[in-house]
Each structure stands twice: as structure tokens, then as C-alpha cells.
Amino acid sequence: MIAFASPQKSGISSLPDYISPSAAKSYLACSLRFYFERVAEIRKPTTPALHLGKAVHSALQAFHLARWRGTDDSPEVVAAAFGDAFLKLEQEEGPVRWKEGEREKSRLAGLCIVAAYLDSPEVLRGKPRGVEVPLTETIPGLAVPLTGVLDLVTDNFTPVDFKSVAAKPDSQHAAFDHEIQLVAYQLLLEVATGEKPASLDLVYLVKTKVPQVFRVSSPAADRKRKDRVVRLIDTAVSGMSEGRFHPQPGMTCMSCQYRNECKRWPGVMSERRAAA
Ligand code: SF4
């Protein structure tokens, strides 16, 4: 998430109030899509995959919170949390672009994925150090505070992020793809606690017919990796603050919901200012 001071929306440069790793990654992938989504705030119907991912995330959060509080963490309670989130998200963040018969299939698939996590070797054991931990810290090399919400922090300070995906990704590529997020979480944790995480973990929930759950664990970042990520995030902050938003055609265009808006993007700055 990113908040711009109000002049940014009218095209006048200003620093964002803070930067999250997801905003930085989104900006670096395509700055124009970032602009449509997070600056102009053009709303699009929620995709079924995003809706399901959010409901699964809420169920896992309920399970981890119950572990943290020492309350009922039974599969029935977690399944009920999934059902509630599935409905509530439709009401609050919908509409969802369901195809005929897709909604019930998706709901049942979500229940299977949540059950697979609870049965898997990757399920949280014991009490976590934190669940949905919001952190905002000043990081040397960044002009604005870094912010993030960590899904789970284990007792040895390992940040764990959960991803719902349609197909099993390659482990090395997964860690590389999420390097900004993982290292940003390490930076936040180290400043907030003074502790170095044991590792940086992703837990994948794969929506195959028989759901799969697997962990990708990376070593904690050294100085070089941290510097690289700080530089990448700073590049995004500079671009946002200078109002640099332009098409970056590539693989991401396949799933981009802003293709029509993108086609209308005027290359000439004066025309962009007039349209703002
Ligand atoms: S269609 Fe491609 S280039 Fe255009 S905004 Fe979307 S991701 Fe960016």
C-alpha cells in the first residue's frame, strides 16, 4: 500500500509518505499499472483467484491467532473462518468476476487448501512470536519509512509469508521473485527487534486437484543482498516522487486489467498533464 501526498494525484512531484515492498515491486514491474491501481485508484472487479487467496489468507490468520492466543484452533473453527471471510470479502470488496458454477467450486477448493495446510508438515507448531505484524521503520538509504505487514513471525524471528498459487513454482525462482519482500521483512524485523531471522520463508499453497503445501526457505540476507534490495526500493520511491509512470510491456501484460487504459496513455507529457 502507498499513500501519496495529495499534490501527486495532480501530477506534481512529491515523496510518498512511506513505501511497502509490494508497492515497490508493483512499481518496478510496471509503473503505469501501478499508477492506474494505486494512484488513480481505478477499481476493477476482483478476480476469483484473488478472492480465494484472500479468504484462504484470513483462515490461516485465524488459525495462527488462535495458536498465539491459546484459543480453539480446531479444523472446524478454521473452516468457519474461511467461510465467513469468503462471504464478507464478496460483500466488502466485490463484485467478484465469477463464471457460471465457479463460485461453489472455488469455495470448496479453498476449504481443501486450508485443510491441506493444517495437515501438512509446514503447519505452525507451538506459539508464534507474532501474527499479521505491522511494522514501519526508518531504513538507512531510503528517503521514506519502509512499511509492511508480516503474515507470521515464528519464535526464532523467521518471517513467513503465505502464497496461494495455481501451479507449483520452481523453488529457486520463487525465492528470487520475492526477494524484495523477504529482505524488506528482514530489514523491518532487525530494526524493530534487534534480532536476525533464522531464515526467510515462503509457504506455498498450491491449488491443484489434490492441494500441495511446501516451504521455500532462504538464508537471511547479508549486507550485499540488503543493499541491493534497498537500492531497488529506493529506485521505486524516486520514480514515484518524480511522477515517472509509463508502460513497461512484458509478461505482466497478459494478466493486466488496465490494458484499455494503457492503450490510451499519451506519450506526450503535456497531454498527460491535461488528462490528470
Ligand atoms: S498492459 Fe502492460 S504495459 Fe500496460 S499497464 Fe498493463 S502491465 Fe503495464
py3Dmol code that shows the C-alpha trace and the ligand (Angstrom):
import py3Dmol

protein = """\
ATOM      1  CA  MET A   1       0.000   0.000   0.000  1.00  0.00           C
ATOM      2  CA  ILE A   2       1.194   3.510  -0.651  1.00  0.00           C
ATOM      3  CA  ALA A   3      -0.125   6.920   0.335  1.00  0.00           C
ATOM      4  CA  PHE A   4       0.760   9.907  -1.771  1.00  0.00           C
ATOM      5  CA  ALA A   5       0.597  13.437  -0.557  1.00  0.00           C
ATOM      6  CA  SER A   6      -2.340  14.974  -2.410  1.00  0.00           C
ATOM      7  CA  PRO A   7      -0.283  17.000  -4.946  1.00  0.00           C
ATOM      8  CA  GLN A   8       0.921  13.700  -6.517  1.00  0.00           C
ATOM      9  CA  LYS A   9      -2.526  12.995  -7.884  1.00  0.00           C
ATOM     10  CA  SER A  10      -2.492  16.242  -9.807  1.00  0.00           C
ATOM     11  CA  GLY A  11       0.860  15.357 -11.331  1.00  0.00           C
ATOM     12  CA  ILE A  12       3.120  17.484  -9.108  1.00  0.00           C
ATOM     13  CA  SER A  13       6.060  15.551  -7.738  1.00  0.00           C
ATOM     14  CA  SER A  14       6.240  14.636  -4.052  1.00  0.00           C
ATOM     15  CA  LEU A  15       7.582  11.806  -1.952  1.00  0.00           C
ATOM     16  CA  PRO A  16       5.180   9.050  -0.903  1.00  0.00           C
ATOM     17  CA  ASP A  17       4.513   9.020   2.855  1.00  0.00           C
ATOM     18  CA  TYR A  18       6.021   5.527   3.101  1.00  0.00           C
ATOM     19  CA  ILE A  19       6.836   2.546   0.910  1.00  0.00           C
ATOM     20  CA  SER A  20       5.924  -1.125   1.208  1.00  0.00           C
ATOM     21  CA  PRO A  21       7.772  -3.932  -0.572  1.00  0.00           C
ATOM     22  CA  SER A  22       4.616  -4.803  -2.526  1.00  0.00           C
ATOM     23  CA  ALA A  23       4.265  -1.207  -3.767  1.00  0.00           C
ATOM     24  CA  ALA A  24       7.940  -1.142  -4.764  1.00  0.00           C
ATOM     25  CA  LYS A  25       7.655  -4.463  -6.600  1.00  0.00           C
ATOM     26  CA  SER A  26       4.470  -3.392  -8.337  1.00  0.00           C
ATOM     27  CA  TYR A  27       6.045  -0.072  -9.422  1.00  0.00           C
ATOM     28  CA  LEU A  28       9.174  -1.790 -10.739  1.00  0.00           C
ATOM     29  CA  ALA A  29       7.132  -4.403 -12.666  1.00  0.00           C
ATOM     30  CA  CYS A  30       5.087  -1.745 -14.497  1.00  0.00           C
ATOM     31  CA  SER A  31       4.964   1.814 -13.267  1.00  0.00           C
ATOM     32  CA  LEU A  32       1.883   2.631 -15.355  1.00  0.00           C
ATOM     33  CA  ARG A  33      -0.140  -0.285 -13.978  1.00  0.00           C
ATOM     34  CA  PHE A  34       0.967   0.838 -10.512  1.00  0.00           C
ATOM     35  CA  TYR A  35      -0.326   4.322 -11.347  1.00  0.00           C
ATOM     36  CA  PHE A  36      -3.752   3.069 -12.506  1.00  0.00           C
ATOM     37  CA  GLU A  37      -4.123   0.794  -9.491  1.00  0.00           C
ATOM     38  CA  ARG A  38      -2.661   2.765  -6.617  1.00  0.00           C
ATOM     39  CA  VAL A  39      -2.519   6.447  -7.617  1.00  0.00           C
ATOM     40  CA  ALA A  40      -5.567   6.904  -9.874  1.00  0.00           C
ATOM     41  CA  GLU A  41      -7.277   4.101  -7.872  1.00  0.00           C
ATOM     42  CA  ILE A  42      -9.213   2.758 -10.873  1.00  0.00           C
ATOM     43  CA  ARG A  43     -11.168  -0.158  -9.386  1.00  0.00           C
ATOM     44  CA  LYS A  44     -11.557  -3.404 -11.298  1.00  0.00           C
ATOM     45  CA  PRO A  45     -13.707  -6.432 -10.468  1.00  0.00           C
ATOM     46  CA  THR A  46     -11.918  -8.823  -8.101  1.00  0.00           C
ATOM     47  CA  THR A  47     -10.618 -11.919  -9.877  1.00  0.00           C
ATOM     48  CA  PRO A  48     -11.713 -15.307  -8.482  1.00  0.00           C
ATOM     49  CA  ALA A  49      -8.064 -16.215  -7.793  1.00  0.00           C
ATOM     50  CA  LEU A  50      -7.506 -13.058  -5.734  1.00  0.00           C
ATOM     51  CA  HIS A  51     -10.754 -13.554  -3.847  1.00  0.00           C
ATOM     52  CA  LEU A  52      -9.890 -17.155  -2.986  1.00  0.00           C
ATOM     53  CA  GLY A  53      -6.352 -16.187  -1.978  1.00  0.00           C
ATOM     54  CA  LYS A  54      -7.668 -13.536   0.439  1.00  0.00           C
ATOM     55  CA  ALA A  55     -10.203 -15.901   2.027  1.00  0.00           C
ATOM     56  CA  VAL A  56      -7.527 -18.597   2.500  1.00  0.00           C
ATOM     57  CA  HIS A  57      -5.242 -15.959   3.990  1.00  0.00           C
ATOM     58  CA  SER A  58      -7.967 -14.988   6.504  1.00  0.00           C
ATOM     59  CA  ALA A  59      -8.452 -18.636   7.533  1.00  0.00           C
ATOM     60  CA  LEU A  60      -4.730 -19.129   8.121  1.00  0.00           C
ATOM     61  CA  GLN A  61      -4.628 -15.878  10.062  1.00  0.00           C
ATOM     62  CA  ALA A  62      -7.474 -17.150  12.289  1.00  0.00           C
ATOM     63  CA  PHE A  63      -5.541 -20.389  12.911  1.00  0.00           C
ATOM     64  CA  HIS A  64      -2.277 -18.601  13.738  1.00  0.00           C
ATOM     65  CA  LEU A  65      -4.057 -16.099  16.010  1.00  0.00           C
ATOM     66  CA  ALA A  66      -5.728 -18.967  17.872  1.00  0.00           C
ATOM     67  CA  ARG A  67      -2.308 -20.577  18.363  1.00  0.00           C
ATOM     68  CA  TRP A  68      -0.949 -17.261  19.628  1.00  0.00           C
ATOM     69  CA  ARG A  69      -3.882 -16.697  22.000  1.00  0.00           C
ATOM     70  CA  GLY A  70      -4.157 -20.331  23.072  1.00  0.00           C
ATOM     71  CA  THR A  71      -7.814 -20.497  21.956  1.00  0.00           C
ATOM     72  CA  ASP A  72      -9.670 -23.078  19.823  1.00  0.00           C
ATOM     73  CA  ASP A  73      -7.616 -23.809  16.683  1.00  0.00           C
ATOM     74  CA  SER A  74      -9.591 -26.876  15.534  1.00  0.00           C
ATOM     75  CA  PRO A  75     -10.126 -27.533  11.788  1.00  0.00           C
ATOM     76  CA  GLU A  76     -13.857 -26.726  12.257  1.00  0.00           C
ATOM     77  CA  VAL A  77     -13.118 -23.264  13.652  1.00  0.00           C
ATOM     78  CA  VAL A  78     -10.606 -22.556  10.862  1.00  0.00           C
ATOM     79  CA  ALA A  79     -13.061 -23.789   8.185  1.00  0.00           C
ATOM     80  CA  ALA A  80     -15.732 -21.480   9.646  1.00  0.00           C
ATOM     81  CA  ALA A  81     -13.269 -18.560   9.490  1.00  0.00           C
ATOM     82  CA  PHE A  82     -12.707 -19.363   5.809  1.00  0.00           C
ATOM     83  CA  GLY A  83     -16.466 -19.421   5.121  1.00  0.00           C
ATOM     84  CA  ASP A  84     -17.005 -16.094   6.892  1.00  0.00           C
ATOM     85  CA  ALA A  85     -14.145 -14.425   5.029  1.00  0.00           C
ATOM     86  CA  PHE A  86     -15.346 -15.806   1.661  1.00  0.00           C
ATOM     87  CA  LEU A  87     -18.744 -14.132   2.185  1.00  0.00           C
ATOM     88  CA  LYS A  88     -17.514 -10.940   3.815  1.00  0.00           C
ATOM     89  CA  LEU A  89     -14.925 -10.252   1.114  1.00  0.00           C
ATOM     90  CA  GLU A  90     -17.602 -10.607  -1.568  1.00  0.00           C
ATOM     91  CA  GLN A  91     -19.765  -8.056   0.229  1.00  0.00           C
ATOM     92  CA  GLU A  92     -16.983  -5.613   1.082  1.00  0.00           C
ATOM     93  CA  GLU A  93     -14.536  -5.911  -1.815  1.00  0.00           C
ATOM     94  CA  GLY A  94     -16.690  -7.425  -4.583  1.00  0.00           C
ATOM     95  CA  PRO A  95     -18.053  -7.856  -7.103  1.00  0.00           C
ATOM     96  CA  VAL A  96     -16.092 -10.984  -7.992  1.00  0.00           C
ATOM     97  CA  ARG A  97     -15.921 -11.940 -11.680  1.00  0.00           C
ATOM     98  CA  TRP A  98     -17.357 -15.473 -11.275  1.00  0.00           C
ATOM     99  CA  LYS A  99     -18.099 -17.650 -14.279  1.00  0.00           C
ATOM    100  CA  GLU A 100     -21.107 -20.000 -14.234  1.00  0.00           C
ATOM    101  CA  GLY A 101     -20.687 -22.550 -11.389  1.00  0.00           C
ATOM    102  CA  GLU A 102     -17.272 -21.218 -10.457  1.00  0.00           C
ATOM    103  CA  ARG A 103     -18.163 -19.754  -7.075  1.00  0.00           C
ATOM    104  CA  GLU A 104     -19.041 -23.026  -5.327  1.00  0.00           C
ATOM    105  CA  LYS A 105     -16.070 -24.802  -6.925  1.00  0.00           C
ATOM    106  CA  SER A 106     -13.809 -22.065  -5.639  1.00  0.00           C
ATOM    107  CA  ARG A 107     -15.306 -22.188  -2.122  1.00  0.00           C
ATOM    108  CA  LEU A 108     -14.795 -25.958  -1.900  1.00  0.00           C
ATOM    109  CA  ALA A 109     -11.263 -25.671  -3.283  1.00  0.00           C
ATOM    110  CA  GLY A 110     -10.489 -23.100  -0.584  1.00  0.00           C
ATOM    111  CA  LEU A 111     -11.690 -25.427   2.157  1.00  0.00           C
ATOM    112  CA  CYS A 112      -9.462 -28.195   0.742  1.00  0.00           C
ATOM    113  CA  ILE A 113      -6.419 -25.900   0.635  1.00  0.00           C
ATOM    114  CA  VAL A 114      -6.919 -24.777   4.235  1.00  0.00           C
ATOM    115  CA  ALA A 115      -7.340 -28.403   5.377  1.00  0.00           C
ATOM    116  CA  ALA A 116      -4.186 -29.371   3.447  1.00  0.00           C
ATOM    117  CA  TYR A 117      -2.188 -26.716   5.311  1.00  0.00           C
ATOM    118  CA  LEU A 118      -3.476 -27.867   8.703  1.00  0.00           C
ATOM    119  CA  ASP A 119      -2.483 -31.479   7.817  1.00  0.00           C
ATOM    120  CA  SER A 120       0.889 -30.601   6.324  1.00  0.00           C
ATOM    121  CA  PRO A 121       4.363 -30.714   7.883  1.00  0.00           C
ATOM    122  CA  GLU A 122       4.523 -26.942   7.261  1.00  0.00           C
ATOM    123  CA  VAL A 123       1.726 -26.111   9.691  1.00  0.00           C
ATOM    124  CA  LEU A 124       2.713 -23.771  12.539  1.00  0.00           C
ATOM    125  CA  ARG A 125       3.618 -25.715  15.661  1.00  0.00           C
ATOM    126  CA  GLY A 126       3.708 -24.040  19.042  1.00  0.00           C
ATOM    127  CA  LYS A 127       3.120 -20.387  19.708  1.00  0.00           C
ATOM    128  CA  PRO A 128       4.269 -17.804  17.153  1.00  0.00           C
ATOM    129  CA  ARG A 129       6.020 -14.588  18.113  1.00  0.00           C
ATOM    130  CA  GLY A 130       3.542 -12.547  16.063  1.00  0.00           C
ATOM    131  CA  VAL A 131       0.652 -12.781  13.588  1.00  0.00           C
ATOM    132  CA  GLU A 132      -0.134 -10.080  10.982  1.00  0.00           C
ATOM    133  CA  VAL A 133       2.618  -7.916  12.437  1.00  0.00           C
ATOM    134  CA  PRO A 134       2.505  -4.325  11.110  1.00  0.00           C
ATOM    135  CA  LEU A 135       5.938  -2.681  11.110  1.00  0.00           C
ATOM    136  CA  THR A 136       7.038   0.742   9.885  1.00  0.00           C
ATOM    137  CA  GLU A 137      10.701   1.647  10.317  1.00  0.00           C
ATOM    138  CA  THR A 138      13.321   4.094   9.085  1.00  0.00           C
ATOM    139  CA  ILE A 139      15.874   2.226   6.979  1.00  0.00           C
ATOM    140  CA  PRO A 140      19.225   3.807   6.038  1.00  0.00           C
ATOM    141  CA  GLY A 141      19.277   4.509   2.294  1.00  0.00           C
ATOM    142  CA  LEU A 142      15.529   5.060   1.978  1.00  0.00           C
ATOM    143  CA  ALA A 143      14.074   8.565   1.822  1.00  0.00           C
ATOM    144  CA  VAL A 144      10.755   7.432   3.340  1.00  0.00           C
ATOM    145  CA  PRO A 145       9.894   4.835   6.020  1.00  0.00           C
ATOM    146  CA  LEU A 146       9.588   1.204   4.986  1.00  0.00           C
ATOM    147  CA  THR A 147       6.329  -0.475   5.976  1.00  0.00           C
ATOM    148  CA  GLY A 148       4.939  -3.991   5.822  1.00  0.00           C
ATOM    149  CA  VAL A 149       2.565  -6.451   7.479  1.00  0.00           C
ATOM    150  CA  LEU A 150       4.237  -9.798   8.191  1.00  0.00           C
ATOM    151  CA  ASP A 151       1.847 -12.772   7.951  1.00  0.00           C
ATOM    152  CA  LEU A 152       3.657 -14.708  10.665  1.00  0.00           C
ATOM    153  CA  VAL A 153       6.805 -14.370  12.767  1.00  0.00           C
ATOM    154  CA  THR A 154       7.955 -17.609  14.385  1.00  0.00           C
ATOM    155  CA  ASP A 155       9.651 -17.969  17.769  1.00  0.00           C
ATOM    156  CA  ASN A 156      13.111 -17.748  16.131  1.00  0.00           C
ATOM    157  CA  PHE A 157      12.179 -14.473  14.351  1.00  0.00           C
ATOM    158  CA  THR A 158      11.652 -16.129  10.949  1.00  0.00           C
ATOM    159  CA  PRO A 159       9.148 -14.129   8.872  1.00  0.00           C
ATOM    160  CA  VAL A 160       6.784 -16.437   6.961  1.00  0.00           C
ATOM    161  CA  ASP A 161       4.689 -15.274   4.024  1.00  0.00           C
ATOM    162  CA  PHE A 162       1.880 -17.411   2.596  1.00  0.00           C
ATOM    163  CA  LYS A 163       1.152 -17.579  -1.134  1.00  0.00           C
ATOM    164  CA  SER A 164      -1.840 -19.201  -2.832  1.00  0.00           C
ATOM    165  CA  VAL A 165      -0.898 -20.225  -6.373  1.00  0.00           C
ATOM    166  CA  ALA A 166      -2.424 -22.242  -9.222  1.00  0.00           C
ATOM    167  CA  ALA A 167       0.707 -24.282 -10.045  1.00  0.00           C
ATOM    168  CA  LYS A 168       3.798 -25.298  -8.118  1.00  0.00           C
ATOM    169  CA  PRO A 169       6.593 -22.778  -8.788  1.00  0.00           C
ATOM    170  CA  ASP A 170      10.278 -23.599  -9.021  1.00  0.00           C
ATOM    171  CA  SER A 171      11.776 -23.086  -5.537  1.00  0.00           C
ATOM    172  CA  GLN A 172      14.766 -21.022  -6.634  1.00  0.00           C
ATOM    173  CA  HIS A 173      12.673 -18.820  -8.862  1.00  0.00           C
ATOM    174  CA  ALA A 174      10.126 -18.331  -6.047  1.00  0.00           C
ATOM    175  CA  ALA A 175      12.781 -17.045  -3.650  1.00  0.00           C
ATOM    176  CA  PHE A 176      14.259 -14.798  -6.356  1.00  0.00           C
ATOM    177  CA  ASP A 177      10.829 -13.459  -7.345  1.00  0.00           C
ATOM    178  CA  HIS A 178      10.026 -12.491  -3.758  1.00  0.00           C
ATOM    179  CA  GLU A 179      13.478 -11.228  -2.785  1.00  0.00           C
ATOM    180  CA  ILE A 180      12.313  -7.612  -2.273  1.00  0.00           C
ATOM    181  CA  GLN A 181       9.528  -8.667   0.087  1.00  0.00           C
ATOM    182  CA  LEU A 182      11.594 -11.215   2.051  1.00  0.00           C
ATOM    183  CA  VAL A 183      14.605  -8.964   2.558  1.00  0.00           C
ATOM    184  CA  ALA A 184      12.373  -5.967   3.360  1.00  0.00           C
ATOM    185  CA  TYR A 185      10.774  -8.058   6.128  1.00  0.00           C
ATOM    186  CA  GLN A 186      14.228  -8.923   7.461  1.00  0.00           C
ATOM    187  CA  LEU A 187      15.185  -5.213   7.465  1.00  0.00           C
ATOM    188  CA  LEU A 188      11.981  -4.321   9.335  1.00  0.00           C
ATOM    189  CA  LEU A 189      12.389  -7.115  11.883  1.00  0.00           C
ATOM    190  CA  GLU A 190      16.026  -6.323  12.566  1.00  0.00           C
ATOM    191  CA  VAL A 191      15.308  -2.653  13.229  1.00  0.00           C
ATOM    192  CA  ALA A 192      12.210  -3.424  15.318  1.00  0.00           C
ATOM    193  CA  THR A 193      13.695  -6.240  17.431  1.00  0.00           C
ATOM    194  CA  GLY A 194      17.486  -6.138  17.040  1.00  0.00           C
ATOM    195  CA  GLU A 195      17.313  -9.853  16.126  1.00  0.00           C
ATOM    196  CA  LYS A 196      18.480 -11.550  12.930  1.00  0.00           C
ATOM    197  CA  PRO A 197      15.908 -14.011  11.482  1.00  0.00           C
ATOM    198  CA  ALA A 198      16.954 -17.657  11.263  1.00  0.00           C
ATOM    199  CA  SER A 199      15.687 -17.731   7.658  1.00  0.00           C
ATOM    200  CA  LEU A 200      13.231 -16.019   5.300  1.00  0.00           C
ATOM    201  CA  ASP A 201      10.333 -18.346   4.460  1.00  0.00           C
ATOM    202  CA  LEU A 202       7.565 -18.624   1.902  1.00  0.00           C
ATOM    203  CA  VAL A 203       4.850 -21.243   2.338  1.00  0.00           C
ATOM    204  CA  TYR A 204       3.084 -22.076  -0.929  1.00  0.00           C
ATOM    205  CA  LEU A 205      -0.474 -23.409  -1.012  1.00  0.00           C
ATOM    206  CA  VAL A 206      -0.903 -24.908  -4.468  1.00  0.00           C
ATOM    207  CA  LYS A 207      -4.480 -25.115  -5.776  1.00  0.00           C
ATOM    208  CA  THR A 208      -4.039 -28.388  -7.655  1.00  0.00           C
ATOM    209  CA  LYS A 209      -6.753 -31.073  -7.600  1.00  0.00           C
ATOM    210  CA  VAL A 210      -5.002 -32.550  -4.579  1.00  0.00           C
ATOM    211  CA  PRO A 211      -3.678 -29.372  -2.899  1.00  0.00           C
ATOM    212  CA  GLN A 212       0.032 -29.238  -2.124  1.00  0.00           C
ATOM    213  CA  VAL A 213       1.781 -27.283   0.617  1.00  0.00           C
ATOM    214  CA  PHE A 214       5.502 -26.647   0.507  1.00  0.00           C
ATOM    215  CA  ARG A 215       8.045 -24.296   2.015  1.00  0.00           C
ATOM    216  CA  VAL A 216      10.767 -22.289   0.296  1.00  0.00           C
ATOM    217  CA  SER A 217      13.322 -21.245   2.860  1.00  0.00           C
ATOM    218  CA  SER A 218      16.105 -18.747   2.051  1.00  0.00           C
ATOM    219  CA  PRO A 219      19.016 -17.822   4.274  1.00  0.00           C
ATOM    220  CA  ALA A 220      18.844 -14.433   5.981  1.00  0.00           C
ATOM    221  CA  ALA A 221      20.288 -11.727   3.723  1.00  0.00           C
ATOM    222  CA  ASP A 222      23.858 -10.485   4.064  1.00  0.00           C
ATOM    223  CA  ARG A 223      24.883  -6.824   3.630  1.00  0.00           C
ATOM    224  CA  LYS A 224      25.143  -7.142  -0.173  1.00  0.00           C
ATOM    225  CA  ARG A 225      21.619  -8.533  -0.583  1.00  0.00           C
ATOM    226  CA  LYS A 226      20.209  -5.898   1.755  1.00  0.00           C
ATOM    227  CA  ASP A 227      21.959  -3.090  -0.142  1.00  0.00           C
ATOM    228  CA  ARG A 228      20.598  -4.440  -3.424  1.00  0.00           C
ATOM    229  CA  VAL A 229      17.022  -4.507  -2.124  1.00  0.00           C
ATOM    230  CA  VAL A 230      17.289  -1.059  -0.537  1.00  0.00           C
ATOM    231  CA  ARG A 231      18.543   0.291  -3.881  1.00  0.00           C
ATOM    232  CA  LEU A 232      15.624  -1.321  -5.729  1.00  0.00           C
ATOM    233  CA  ILE A 233      13.084   0.093  -3.292  1.00  0.00           C
ATOM    234  CA  ASP A 234      14.763   3.494  -3.481  1.00  0.00           C
ATOM    235  CA  THR A 235      14.542   3.376  -7.288  1.00  0.00           C
ATOM    236  CA  ALA A 236      10.780   2.890  -6.949  1.00  0.00           C
ATOM    237  CA  VAL A 237      10.486   5.742  -4.415  1.00  0.00           C
ATOM    238  CA  SER A 238      12.443   8.094  -6.707  1.00  0.00           C
ATOM    239  CA  GLY A 239      10.311   7.176  -9.713  1.00  0.00           C
ATOM    240  CA  MET A 240       7.057   7.736  -7.797  1.00  0.00           C
ATOM    241  CA  SER A 241       8.248  11.029  -6.364  1.00  0.00           C
ATOM    242  CA  GLU A 242       9.238  12.269  -9.824  1.00  0.00           C
ATOM    243  CA  GLY A 243       5.913  11.179 -11.319  1.00  0.00           C
ATOM    244  CA  ARG A 244       7.541   8.647 -13.674  1.00  0.00           C
ATOM    245  CA  PHE A 245       4.734   6.337 -14.781  1.00  0.00           C
ATOM    246  CA  HIS A 246       4.974   4.723 -18.207  1.00  0.00           C
ATOM    247  CA  PRO A 247       4.056   1.420 -19.919  1.00  0.00           C
ATOM    248  CA  GLN A 248       6.525  -1.436 -19.436  1.00  0.00           C
ATOM    249  CA  PRO A 249       5.198  -4.090 -21.841  1.00  0.00           C
ATOM    250  CA  GLY A 250       6.119  -7.656 -20.933  1.00  0.00           C
ATOM    251  CA  MET A 251       4.816 -10.875 -19.428  1.00  0.00           C
ATOM    252  CA  THR A 252       2.738  -8.955 -16.850  1.00  0.00           C
ATOM    253  CA  CYS A 253       0.528  -7.525 -19.645  1.00  0.00           C
ATOM    254  CA  MET A 254      -1.091 -10.982 -20.046  1.00  0.00           C
ATOM    255  CA  SER A 255      -2.892 -10.636 -16.719  1.00  0.00           C
ATOM    256  CA  CYS A 256      -3.135  -6.820 -16.604  1.00  0.00           C
ATOM    257  CA  GLN A 257      -6.642  -5.451 -16.103  1.00  0.00           C
ATOM    258  CA  TYR A 258      -5.631  -1.990 -17.326  1.00  0.00           C
ATOM    259  CA  ARG A 259      -4.857  -2.785 -20.963  1.00  0.00           C
ATOM    260  CA  ASN A 260      -7.536  -0.440 -22.302  1.00  0.00           C
ATOM    261  CA  GLU A 261      -6.358   2.432 -20.105  1.00  0.00           C
ATOM    262  CA  CYS A 262      -2.772   1.602 -21.115  1.00  0.00           C
ATOM    263  CA  LYS A 263      -3.590   1.888 -24.843  1.00  0.00           C
ATOM    264  CA  ARG A 264      -4.914   5.405 -24.219  1.00  0.00           C
ATOM    265  CA  TRP A 265      -1.771   6.540 -22.378  1.00  0.00           C
ATOM    266  CA  PRO A 266      -0.450   9.639 -24.180  1.00  0.00           C
ATOM    267  CA  GLY A 267       3.303   9.691 -24.710  1.00  0.00           C
ATOM    268  CA  VAL A 268       3.429  13.488 -24.639  1.00  0.00           C
ATOM    269  CA  MET A 269       3.784  14.947 -21.142  1.00  0.00           C
ATOM    270  CA  SER A 270       1.559  17.980 -21.796  1.00  0.00           C
ATOM    271  CA  GLU A 271      -1.288  15.654 -22.842  1.00  0.00           C
ATOM    272  CA  ARG A 272      -0.820  13.566 -19.705  1.00  0.00           C
ATOM    273  CA  ARG A 273      -0.962  16.701 -17.550  1.00  0.00           C
ATOM    274  CA  ALA A 274      -4.124  17.825 -19.358  1.00  0.00           C
ATOM    275  CA  ALA A 275      -5.731  14.419 -18.705  1.00  0.00           C
ATOM    276  CA  ALA A 276      -4.793  14.423 -14.965  1.00  0.00           C
TER     277      ALA A 276
END
"""
ligand_1 = """\
8
SF4
S -0.825 -3.533 -20.286
Fe 1.325 -3.974 -19.724
S 2.414 -2.041 -20.096
Fe 0.224 -1.566 -19.992
S -0.184 -1.006 -17.865
Fe -0.613 -3.191 -18.059
S 1.302 -4.213 -17.497
Fe 1.796 -2.072 -17.925
"""
view = py3Dmol.view(width=600, height=400)
view.addModel(protein, "pdb")
view.setStyle({"model": 0}, {"cartoon": {"style": "trace"}})
view.addModel(ligand_1, "xyz")
view.setStyle({"model": 1}, {"stick": {}})
view.zoomTo()
view.show()
